Amino acid sequence: MTAETSVREPTLADRVAYTRAHLPDEWREGYEGALREATEQALDSGNYGRLVDVVEQWWRAARLEHHGGEAWQRQKRLIQEGRWEELLPGPGRDVDEVVEELLR
């Protein structure tokens, strides 16, 4: 018999706190604005779907920022500097060709 370990998923409040603690300062205003708007919509409509989505999206971004390591930092720097050729080398592919390949 093995002991079953229970892993508790972070609550919405946990995710908000984590995000606030780990987002870069330059993203904070965008996060707080999106969070405030989604919260107001949820309170007005009773539909909390958008609020959950906003919290989840920003929480994932904060986790990437916190745990992404050197490779993520390099990619982020290339994006910020507009160095797309280094980030995505080679010619872009035609979307229709990719879809056709996937359907074969």
Beta strands, then each sheet from edge to edge (+ up, - down):
end
